[in-house]
Amino acid sequence: MRRLDHREPAPEPLRGGIVALGNFDGFHTGHQAVAREAIEWARAEGRPSIIATFDPHPVRFFKPEVPPFRLTTLEQRQELYLAAGATAMLVFHFDATLAGTSAEQFVERILIERLGVHGVVTGEDFRFGKGASGGVGLLRESSLAVRTVDPVIDSGAPVSSSRIREALREGDPQEAARLLTRPFAIRGVVEHGDKRGREIGYPTANLAIENYLRPRYGIYAVTGRILATGQELNGAANIGVRPQFAPPKELLEPYFFDFAGDLYGQEIEVAFHHFLRGEAKFDSLDALTAQMERDCTEARRLLAG
């Protein structure tokens, strides 16, 4: 899939495209509805379809102190957009220059002149430009063709990234997966740890959580995917600060059942399916090991179902 940079002119084959305009972190059912409209419109007119995103998220620029909240990395979004059928991904690199760009300049200089956009699909509430002064009304006043998509309503409320984040913070990965249409997944490179898991018979693959949203700390039934090979694995994972061991260190630590390979240095993706329990400190390593055995038995049961 081609990746466009908003700071560079679009190559000729991708000019005249239809852009799904938004941030689309998570790419949940509401985002998918906007993307689907853009892709179908583009196909009907023989144009390229392009799904946009902002990276970093504007909130990270304006409020760098906010705790991590991303549901996807840029690479994950690109894969999701490709699977949806888009021709290309457009990345708006959010920095001081873009933050200071007026709404009118955003439309005329970036979308129309630099990128050669023909049409835009977005939600009615999408805002852009300095001070978030631009909206659908300004888009319609330009030479762009514009379509809007209504929010996707679920259980009486719009599907939103905020709802998904709240579900994950509450330890409800199944609700998050329902709204996302897939499990929430953290991707990272396996790093060397202190080998505590190996010492007690449960070797784990240690991943830094980086800029992802922190779901509720605890034990989960998970699946893993080795990106280089596509191999799928079942397991149980702890995400949190490991209160049993000192000093505290925030990690995602999946233990994969029936796997004896070497994952160090490999990129894997860990998907959260079921919350089993919160983090806890046990009186002894024997008590911890006994609980881990029960956790793994329950995770196997849930994943088999």
N, C-alpha and C positions, 0 to 999 in steps of 0.2 A: 504494500500500500504506500502511495506517495504521501509525504508529510510536507505541508506548506508552512512557511514562516511568515507571519503577517508583516514582517519588516522587509521582505523581499518581494519583487514582482512575481506574480504567478506565471509559470511556464505556459506557453500558448495553448497546449492541449487541455489545460485545466481552467482556462478563462471561459467566461460564459456559463459558469456552473451555478448550481442551486445549493445554497449553504443552509444547513441546520445550525442556527445561531443560538449559542448558550454556553454554559460551563460544562454541563453534562458529567459531573463527577458522580461515579456510581453507575451511570447509564441505566437508570431504573425504568419502570414501565412508562412513566411520564416522558422521560427523555426519548425512549424508544418510539413513542408516538410521533414526536416532532421529527426524529430522524426518518421514520418510515414515510411520512408525508413528503419530505424533501427527496428521498430516494425514488419514490414512485413518480413524483413530478418530473424529476430529472430524466428518468427512463422514458417517460411518455414523450418528452421533447428531444430525446437524444443528446442530453447534456451530462457533464460530469456531476456527480453528487458528492458533496463535501460536508463533513461534520466538524464543527468547530469546538474548541475547548480553550480554557485559559490556564496557563501554567507559568508561574505559580498562581494559585487561587488569589483573586483580588483581596480577600480577607487577610491572607498571609502578608500581603504588602502593607495594608493599612494598619493591621493589628498584629504585628509579629509576635506579641506576647501570648496570643491565643493558643491553647493546647492543640496538638496535632488533631486533624479532623478529616483527612483525606480518606475516601473509600476506595480509590484506585490510583495507581501510578499512571504516568503518561503512557508507558508501554502497554499496560493493561487496557487503557482506553483505546489505544490504536488497534489492538486485537479485537476488541468488542465492536468497534466501528467497522472494521473489515468484515467481521462475521455478519453484521447487519446488512452488508451489501454496498457500503459506500466506496466511492472511487478514491477518496483522499481524506486525510485529516488536516485541518487548519489549526495551528497553534498560535494563539495570541500570547506572546511572552509579556506578562504583566510586569512593568517596571515604571519608573517615574515618568518616562516619556509617554507611555500609553496612558498612565493615570492623568496626565495633564492634557491629553488630547480631547478637544471639544467633541460633543456628539456629532456636530455637523462635519468636522474633519474626519471623524471615524467613518462616517458613511461615504463621503465624497472622495477623500484622499486614499483611504485604506480599502474599503470594500469595493468601490466602483473603479477608481483609477489604478491602484496598485494590484488588486487581485482580480479585477475584471468580472466581478460577480454580476450575474443576471437576476437572480431571485433569492429571496431569503424566506426561510420558515422559522418561526420562533413562537414562544408563548406570549400571551397578551401582556404579561407583567415583566417581560425582559427589559432591563435597563442597561444603558451603556453611556460612555463619554464622561468627561470631567464632571464630578459631582453627581454622577448617575442622572444627568439631565435629559438624556435621550431615551425614547421609547418607540413603540410601534407607530405612533402618529408621525414621528419624524421620518421613519423608514418609508412610510406611505407617501410622504411629500416628495421623496426623491424619485429618481428614475428607476429604482429597483422595483421588480415585481415582488409582492409581499403576500404571504399567507400566514395565518396564525392557527395554532392548535390549542384547543381547550385542555385544561388540566385533566389528568386521569383521576377519577374519583374512586376511592376504595374505602369501604366502611364509613361513608359519609364525609370523608375528608380527602383533599388532594394527596396523591402520592408525592413525596418530597424526600430529598436527601436528609432533611432534618428528622423525619419520621424514622428513617432507616438508622441513622446514627443513634437515636434514642433507643430503638429496639436493641441495638448492639450493646449500648451502655447498660441496659437492663438485663443483659444475658439472655436475649431471645433471638438467636441467630436464625431460627426458622421463620420468624416474622420478617426479618431483614431479607432472607432469601426469597420469600414470597413476593416482596415488593421489587426486589432486584431482578427476579426471574432466574437467579442462580445464587449459590452461597457467597457470602463475603469471604474474600481470600487475601491473604498477605503473602507477598512475594519477596524473596531475598536470597542472598548468597549464604550458604552454610559456613559458619565460622567455628574455629576451635574454641572450646570452653574449658571449664575446670574438670571435666570428665566425671562429675558427681554421679550423673545418671548411669554411666558405664560401671562405676564402682558398685552400684546396688542392683545391677542387672537390667537396667532400662536405659540403654544408650539413646541419647536424644540428638537431634539436629538443631543447633542453636542459630536463631535468626534475630537480628536487630529489627525492631518494629519501625524505626525511622519516622516517616511523616504520616503513617497511617493513624486513623482513629484508634483509640484504645477501647476495645470491647471490654465488658466486665471481666476483671481478672478472675482466673479460675481454670478449671479443667474442662476440656471439650472433646467430643468425638469429632475427628477431623479426617479429611482425605488429603493426600499430598500428590503432587505431580512434579516429576523431574523434567525440567524444560528441555534439556538437551536430548532426552530419549522419548519423552512422552509417557514414561512409565507411571502408572497410577498406584498409589499405596493407601492403605487404611491405617488409622492410628488413633492415639489419644495425645493431647497436647496440653501443656501448661502455658498460660500467658500471664505474666505478672512479674513480681519481684522475688520469687522463691524465698518465702519467709523461713524455710527450714535451714537455709544456708546464709552465711555471712561472708562478705558484706552483701546487702541487697543489690540485685542487678536486674534491671528490666529486660526480659527476653521472651521470645516465643520459642518453646521447646517441644517440638513434636517427637513422639516415639512411634515409629512405624512397625506394625506387627509383621512378623515373618520376613524381615528384611535384614540382611547382613552385609550390604554393600557399603562402600565408602562415599559419603556425600560431601566431604569437605571441599570447599571451593566451588561447589555446583549451585546453580540457581534453581530453587524450588518454589512452588506455590502451595500454600497450606490453606485449605477451605474449611470454614467452621460450620458444622452441621447441627450439633446438639450440645447444650450446656449441661455439664454433669454436676459440678459443685464449685463453690468458691475456694480461693486459696486458703490454706490452713497450715499452722505449724504443729507438728506432732511431737509427742514426748520422746520418741526415739526413732532411729532410722528403721528399725523393724516395724514399728507402727506405720511409718510412711510407706514402706515397701508393701505391707499388707493392704493398705488403702489403694496404692497404685495398681495392685493386682485386681482389686474390685473395680476400679475405674476402667481398666482395660477390658475386663469381662463385659461391663455394661456398654462400653463404646463398641465393642465387636457386635453385641446384640443389636444396638441401635443402627449401626451401619449396615448390618445384614438385612434389616427390615426396610 
